[in-house]
Amino acid sequence: MARYTDVQQAAADGFRFAYEPDASRYAVYRSGAEGREDLVGEAHFSLRGSELIDFDHTVVIPELRGTGISGLLARFALLGPAASGRRIAASCWFIDGYLAKHPEILEEIAAQSGREE
């Protein structure tokens, strides 16, 4: 299976990343049989007031491990509208680890929200 480095590359292979505020999640879908889309991953969050977002659960189906889809989902969620203007908490071990491996994303988050970290 391919190793994905950006959302556009994944989209070319039938993946779609979505923000689903009513479900408090960011999701990734893969084009399936007969034109349907299958949910293959999600990054769930909880809003803690107006100033904090906690990413509390992230999962991608096992067959996609090692493809980069999890990392793309994490990045998509962290830079998404739910996190905009909020401090980030990560009680999910995957998001916490992603932030540790990619500290530059905190600068991108701060730049998006117009504040300095």
C-alpha positions, 0 to 999 in steps of 0.5 A: 500500500502507498505511503501518503505524505499529503491530503491531495495524494490520499484523495487521488487514491479515494480518501476523503478527510472531513470535519464533522462538528455534530459528531465532534470529530474529524473523519477519513473515508475511503471510496468503497464498493458500489460508490459508497464511502467507508469510514476508515478513521477518526480523530475525536475531540471534546471542547472544554469551554471556548478556549480549549480543545482536547483530542481524546481518541484517534483510530484508523483501521489496522490495514492502513497502519504505516501508510501515513493516513493517521498522521494526515488525519492528525494534521487535518484535525489539529489545523482544522476549524474546531481547534482554531483559536483554542489551546490544544490538549491531547489526552489521546496518545497518538495526537500527543505523540504527533505533536511531540514529533512535529513541534512545528505544527504548534507554530502553524496553529498559533499563526492560524489563530493569530497568537504566539506560542 
